[in-house]
Amino acid sequence: MKKLVADSTKCTGCGTCEKVCSNAYYKVEDKEKSAIRVIANEQGGYSIAVCDQCGICKDMCSIMALKQGENGVVRLDKKTCVGCLICVGECLRDLMRYHDDLPTPFKCVACGLCAKKCESGALSIVEA
């Protein structure tokens, strides 16, 4: 199973991962259109929120627009999705995302682009 793994102890809070993600998929540098989240914590450090491909969103989709591939990654079929946003509401970690400018929700697909650009080494793609 392919997973994006975050080590928040290495995160500097630079936001490069959010910019890379939104630019790769939506051609803008907008953290609200990023499937990965960098969150400042009370201790002065950062947490990185990434989808762990748990599949809860897939299980909640009544029209089966979300499918989990052989590699374990959950992907949204944008042609099938009706935009009901049930998957967004059911995501326990708020990582199935939605933006008003976009017709369908979105999530991390473990492409690894953010990990390649992360200078601190806080992100990596692993086979789990």
MARDRENGU-306445 format. One record per residue: residue number from 1; residue in three letters; x, y, z of N, C-alpha, C in turn. Coordinates in steps of 0.001 Angstrom, whole numbers, plus 524288, in hexadecimal, padded with zeros to 5 digits. Example, Ala and Ser with C-alpha at 12.3 -4.5 7.8 and 13.67 -1.06 7.14 Angstrom:
<sites>
(site 1,ALA,(83386,7E9C6,81E78),(8300C,7EE6C,81E78),(83390,7F31C,81E78));
(site 2,SER,(83232,7F736,81BA8),(83566,7FBDC,81BE4),(83264,8001E,81EBE));
</sites>
This chain:
<sites>
(site 1,MET,(80346,7FB60,80000),(80000,80000,80000),(80370,804DB,80000));
(site 2,LYS,(80262,80865,7FC94),(80551,80D3C,7FC06),(80301,81156,7FFB4));
(site 3,LYS,(8065E,813BF,802F5),(80488,817B4,8069B),(80845,81C51,806C6));
(site 4,LEU,(80608,820DE,8078D),(80917,82583,808A7),(8098F,825CE,80E8D));
(site 5,VAL,(80E56,82615,8107B),(80F4E,82624,81619),(811CC,82B58,81796));
(site 6,ALA,(80FF0,82D87,81BE3),(811F9,83285,81DC3),(814C1,831D2,822F3));
(site 7,ASP,(81932,83462,82376),(81C00,834B1,82869),(81BDE,83A67,82A14));
(site 8,SER,(817FF,83BBC,82D36),(81729,8412F,82EC0),(81BC1,84377,831C2));
(site 9,THR,(81F03,8402B,8341F),(82381,84233,83708),(8277D,844B7,83366));
(site 10,LYS,(8274E,84370,82E5F),(82AEF,845B0,82A8E),(828A5,84A5F,827A4));
(site 11,CYS,(82396,84B50,82847),(820E9,84F73,82551),(82291,854D8,82738));
(site 12,THR,(823E6,85844,82384),(8255E,85DA1,824BE),(820E0,86176,823FC));
(site 13,GLY,(81C79,85F8A,821F3),(817FB,862E8,82115),(81859,86649,81C40));
(site 14,CYS,(81BD1,864FE,818AD),(81CB6,86840,8140E),(8180B,8685C,81051));
(site 15,GLY,(814E0,86446,81052),(8104B,86417,80CEF),(8115E,86271,8075D));
(site 16,THR,(8162A,860E6,8063B),(81773,85F3D,800EC),(813FF,85ABE,7FF2C));
(site 17,CYS,(812FC,85713,8029C),(80FC6,8528D,80133),(80A45,85434,7FF89));
(site 18,GLU,(80800,857F3,8024A),(802C6,859D8,800ED),(802D6,85C92,7FB9F));
(site 19,LYS,(806DB,85FA4,7FAAF),(8074F,86270,7F5B0),(8080B,85EA0,7F12C));
(site 20,VAL,(80B69,85AC0,7F1EE),(80C6F,856E3,7EDD3),(80774,853E4,7EC8B));
(site 21,CYS,(80496,85250,7F088),(7FFC7,84F51,7EFC2),(7FBBC,8527A,7ECBB));
(site 22,SER,(7FA96,8572B,7EE81),(7F68E,85A4E,7EBE2),(7F83B,85BCB,7E65D));
(site 23,ASN,(7FD36,85CCD,7E598),(7FF19,85E34,7E06D),(7FEDE,85991,7DCB0));
(site 24,ALA,(8002C,854F4,7DE9F),(80029,8504C,7DB51),(7FAA9,84EF0,7D964));
(site 25,TYR,(7F6D7,84F9F,7DCB6),(7F191,84DEC,7DB56),(7EDF2,8524B,7D994));
(site 26,TYR,(7EF01,85722,7DB49),(7EB6B,85B67,7D9FE),(7EE2A,86035,7D7B2));
(site 27,LYS,(7F33F,85FE2,7D6E4),(7F656,86403,7D469),(7F623,86939,7D754));
(site 28,VAL,(7F591,868E8,7DC81),(7F5C7,86D84,7DFE4),(7F8B2,86C19,7E4E4));
(site 29,GLU,(7FB14,86FEE,7E753),(7FD7D,86F0A,7EC6B),(7F99C,870F4,7F082));
(site 30,ASP,(7F64F,86D5D,7F244),(7F21A,86E9E,7F5EB),(7F191,86A1B,7F9BE));
(site 31,LYS,(7F317,86AF3,7FE9F),(7F2FC,866A9,80267),(7ED83,86483,80344));
(site 32,GLU,(7E985,86783,80207),(7E424,86599,80288),(7E2D1,861A7,7FE42));
(site 33,LYS,(7E601,8616B,7FA30),(7E545,85DA3,7F5F7),(7E97F,85970,7F62B));
(site 34,SER,(7EBC6,858C6,7FAB5),(7EFBE,854C9,7FB82),(7ED6E,8503F,7FE92));
(site 35,ALA,(7EED9,84B86,7FD15),(7ECFA,846DF,7FFD7),(7F022,845C7,804C1));
(site 36,ILE,(7F463,84895,8057F),(7F7AF,847F8,80A22),(7F738,84CFB,80D5B));
(site 37,ARG,(7F776,84C73,8127F),(7F6D8,850FD,815EF),(7FB7A,85178,819A0));
(site 38,VAL,(7FD84,85626,81A1D),(80185,85759,81DFD),(7FEE3,85AC9,82213));
(site 39,ILE,(7FF10,85904,826F5),(7FC33,85BA7,82B22),(80000,85D11,82F85));
(site 40,ALA,(80018,8620D,830FA),(80363,863BF,8355B),(80106,86199,83A65));
(site 41,ASN,(80460,85F97,83DD2),(80267,85D93,842CC),(803DA,86149,84744));
(site 42,GLU,(801B4,8604D,84BC6),(80269,863C1,85049),(807FE,863DF,8524D));
(site 43,GLN,(80B15,85FF6,8511B),(81076,85FAE,852F5),(81447,862A4,84F64));
(site 44,GLY,(81257,86515,84B54),(815AD,867FB,847BE),(8178D,864D2,8431B));
(site 45,GLY,(81609,85FEF,842D9),(81777,85C98,83E6F),(812EE,85C1F,83A9B));
(site 46,TYR,(81324,85813,83775),(80F31,8574C,8336A),(80D7C,8519E,83342));
(site 47,SER,(808A3,850E3,831B9),(80695,84BB1,830A7),(80567,84B7B,82ADA));
(site 48,ILE,(80641,846FA,82893),(804FB,8463D,82310),(80091,84245,822D3));
(site 49,ALA,(7FC3C,843D7,8209D),(7F7BD,8405E,8201D),(7F79C,83E22,81A98));
(site 50,VAL,(7F80B,838F3,81A3B),(7F7E2,83647,81532),(7F405,831BA,81579));
(site 51,CYS,(7F193,83096,81126),(7EDDE,82C40,810DB),(7F0B8,82715,81197));
(site 52,ASP,(7EE99,823C6,814F7),(7F0FC,81EA1,815CC),(7EE57,81A59,81291));
(site 53,GLN,(7EAEF,81BE9,80EEC),(7E84C,81853,80B4F),(7E4F9,8144F,80E3E));
(site 54,CYS,(7E277,815FA,8127B),(7DF73,81261,815C0),(7DAA4,81030,812F0));
(site 55,GLY,(7D878,81324,80F41),(7D408,8113A,80C3D),(7CEB4,81283,80E70));
(site 56,ILE,(7CE5F,81559,812C2),(7C93E,816BE,814EA),(7C624,819E6,810F5));
(site 57,CYS,(7C8B3,81D7D,80E46),(7C5FE,820A1,80A53),(7C3A9,81D19,8061A));
(site 58,LYS,(7C6A1,81940,80482),(7C4DB,81583,80086),(7C01A,81288,8026E));
(site 59,ASP,(7C043,810D7,80744),(7BBEF,80DD1,80979),(7B6F2,81101,809F9));
(site 60,MET,(7B76A,8162F,80A7E),(7B2DE,81993,80B27),(7B078,81B49,805F7));
(site 61,CYS,(7B336,81A86,801BD),(7B15E,81C63,7FCAB),(7AD51,818A4,7FA6A));
(site 62,SER,(7A870,81A5D,7FA5E),(7A429,816F9,7F89A),(7A439,81608,7F2B3));
(site 63,ILE,(7A6BA,81971,7EFBE),(7A6EA,8189F,7EA17),(7AC18,8164A,7E850));
(site 64,MET,(7AF64,814FA,7EC15),(7B461,81261,7EB1A),(7B7FA,81582,7E77E));
(site 65,ALA,(7B831,81AAC,7E860),(7BBBA,81DFC,7E563),(7C14F,81DA1,7E777));
(site 66,LEU,(7C1E8,81B7A,7EC26),(7C710,81ABC,7EE78),(7C878,814FC,7EE46));
(site 67,LYS,(7CD27,813EB,7EC6A),(7CEE6,80E7D,7EBFE),(7D46F,80E07,7EE16));
(site 68,GLN,(7D57C,809A8,7F0AB),(7DAB2,808A8,7F2BB),(7DD6D,804D2,7EF1D));
(site 69,GLY,(7E1B7,8068E,7ECD4),(7E491,8035C,7E914),(7E7CA,7FF22,7EBB0));
(site 70,GLU,(7EA18,7FBDA,7E87F),(7ED68,7F79A,7EA78),(7F1FE,7F9A0,7EDAA));
(site 71,ASN,(7F3AE,7FE70,7EC8A),(7F807,800BB,7EF7A),(7F630,80331,7F49E));
(site 72,GLY,(7F115,802E3,7F5BF),(7EEF1,804DC,7FAA6),(7ED37,80A82,7FA86));
(site 73,VAL,(7EE43,80D45,7F64C),(7ECE6,812CC,7F5F3),(7E72F,81369,7F469));
(site 74,VAL,(7E468,816A7,7F760),(7DEEE,817DD,7F648),(7DECC,81C79,7F283));
(site 75,ARG,(7DC04,81BBC,7EE2D),(7DB97,81FD2,7EA2E),(7D5DE,82100,7E907));
(site 76,LEU,(7D4DF,825D8,7E797),(7CFA8,827A1,7E63D),(7CF00,8279C,7E053));
(site 77,ASP,(7CAC8,8253F,7DE7F),(7C961,8257E,7D8F7),(7C603,82A5C,7D857));
(site 78,LYS,(7C84C,82E78,7D63E),(7C59D,83381,7D5D8),(7C0E5,8334E,7D233));
(site 79,LYS,(7C0E1,82FAE,7CE8E),(7BC72,82F2E,7CAFB),(7B7BD,82CBA,7CDB1));
(site 80,THR,(7B8AE,82968,7D18F),(7B473,826D0,7D467),(7B288,82A1D,7D8FA));
(site 81,CYS,(7B5FB,82D16,7DB62),(7B4B9,8302A,7E009),(7B05B,8340F,7DEE4));
(site 82,VAL,(7AC91,8345A,7E269),(7A83D,8380D,7E1E6),(7A8F0,83CC3,7E57F));
(site 83,GLY,(7AD25,83CF0,7E872),(7AE46,84164,7EBCB),(7AAF2,841C4,7F0A8));
(site 84,CYS,(7A928,83D5E,7F2AE),(7A5D3,83D6B,7F75D),(7A8E0,83EC6,7FC51));
(site 85,LEU,(7ADF3,83DEF,7FC48),(7B18F,83F3B,80088),(7B0F4,83BE6,80571));
(site 86,ILE,(7AE41,8378A,80514),(7ADE2,83402,8098F),(7B356,83221,80B12));
(site 87,CYS,(7B696,83109,80745),(7BBE6,82F3E,80858),(7BEFB,83352,80B69));
(site 88,VAL,(7BE25,83842,80A3D),(7C0CD,83C7B,80CFF),(7BF24,83C87,812BA));
(site 89,GLY,(7BA17,83C03,813A0),(7B80D,83C0E,818F0),(7B99C,83757,81C29));
(site 90,GLU,(7BA98,832F1,8199A),(7BBDC,82E1E,81C5E),(7C1B2,82D56,81D55));
(site 91,CYS,(7C500,83065,81AD4),(7CAA4,82FCA,81B92),(7CC13,8315F,8211E));
(site 92,LEU,(7CE25,82DA4,8240A),(7CF63,82E84,8298C),(7D3B4,83284,82A63));
(site 93,ARG,(7D70E,8333F,8267F),(7DB86,836C8,82720),(7DB10,83BB0,823C8));
(site 94,ASP,(7D67B,83C97,82186),(7D587,8413A,81E53),(7D951,8418E,819BB));
(site 95,LEU,(7DA5B,83D01,81759),(7DE0F,83CDF,81306),(7DB8D,83BAF,80DC4));
(site 96,MET,(7D68B,83A8D,80DC4),(7D398,83A9D,808E5),(7D1CB,84045,80897));
(site 97,ARG,(7D3CB,84317,804D8),(7D341,848C4,804BF),(7CF50,84A94,800B7));
(site 98,TYR,(7CD76,84F55,80164),(7C9F4,851C9,7FDB0),(7CB3A,85794,7FD62));
(site 99,HIS,(7CAC9,859C3,7F8BB),(7CB87,85F60,7F7FA),(7C70D,8614C,7F492));
(site 100,ASP,(7C4F4,865E3,7F5CE),(7C07D,86807,7F2EC),(7C184,868B9,7ED19));
(site 101,ASP,(7C66B,8696C,7EB96),(7C7C6,86A23,7E610),(7C7CA,86505,7E2F7));
(site 102,LEU,(7C783,860A1,7E5AD),(7C824,85B92,7E31A),(7C303,8587D,7E32D));
(site 103,PRO,(7C1E0,855A7,7DF05),(7BCEA,852D7,7DEAC),(7BC9F,84DD3,7E1F6));
(site 104,THR,(7C123,84BAB,7E354),(7C138,846CE,7E657),(7C52C,8473B,7EAC5));
(site 105,PRO,(7C490,843FD,7EEC4),(7C874,843F9,7F2FA),(7CD9E,841B8,7F107));
(site 106,PHE,(7D19A,841FA,7F44C),(7D6B8,83FF5,7F2CE),(7D992,83DF7,7F7A2));
(site 107,LYS,(7DD7C,83AC0,7F6C0),(7E091,8387D,7FAFB),(7E5F3,83709,7F8F2));
(site 108,CYS,(7E95F,835B0,7FC74),(7EE9C,83401,7FAFE),(7EE5E,82EC1,7F833));
(site 109,VAL,(7F14A,82E53,7F3FE),(7F1A2,8296D,7F118),(7F726,82729,7F15A));
(site 110,ALA,(7FA21,828F6,7F52F),(7FF6F,826FB,7F627),(802D6,8272C,7F142));
(site 111,CYS,(80285,82B81,7EE77),(805A9,82C0B,7E9B1),(80B71,82CD1,7EAEC));
(site 112,GLY,(80C94,82F13,7EF79),(811F5,82FC2,7F120),(8148B,834D0,7EF7A));
(site 113,LEU,(811D7,83832,7ECA4),(8143A,83D17,7EAF6),(815DE,84071,7EF99));
(site 114,CYS,(812A5,84099,7F3A3),(813EE,843B0,7F84A),(818C4,84184,7FAFB));
(site 115,ALA,(81937,83C67,7FB2E),(81DBB,839ED,7FDB1),(822C3,83B2B,7FABA));
(site 116,LYS,(82272,83B4C,7F597),(8270B,83C7F,7F266),(828F3,8420D,7F347));
(site 117,LYS,(82568,8459F,7F467),(826C9,84B25,7F50F),(827BA,84CAC,7FABC));
(site 118,CYS,(826B1,8492C,7FE6F),(82752,84A69,803FE),(82D1D,84A64,8056E));
(site 119,GLU,(82F3F,84F06,80652),(834D3,84F8B,8076D),(83659,84D97,80CD4));
(site 120,SER,(832A1,84D6B,81072),(833E4,84BB9,815C6),(83386,845CF,8167D));
(site 121,GLY,(8316A,84315,8128A),(830D4,83D6C,812F4),(82C47,83BC1,8165C));
(site 122,ALA,(82886,83F40,81728),(8240A,83E15,81A7B),(82008,83A85,817CB));
(site 123,LEU,(8205D,83A03,812A8),(81CA5,836DA,80FB1),(81F71,832AE,80C8E));
(site 124,SER,(81D02,82E17,80C41),(81F2B,829E8,8090B),(81AD2,82643,80748));
(site 125,ILE,(81BBD,82399,802F7),(81828,81F95,80106),(81A68,81A55,80297));
(site 126,VAL,(8172B,8171E,804F6),(818E4,811F4,806AA),(81504,80DCA,804DE));
(site 127,GLU,(816E7,80919,80475),(8138F,80497,80387),(8125C,8024C,808E1));
(site 128,ALA,(80D77,8022C,80A4E),(80BFB,8003D,80F7F),(809A5,7FAD6,80F2B));
</sites>
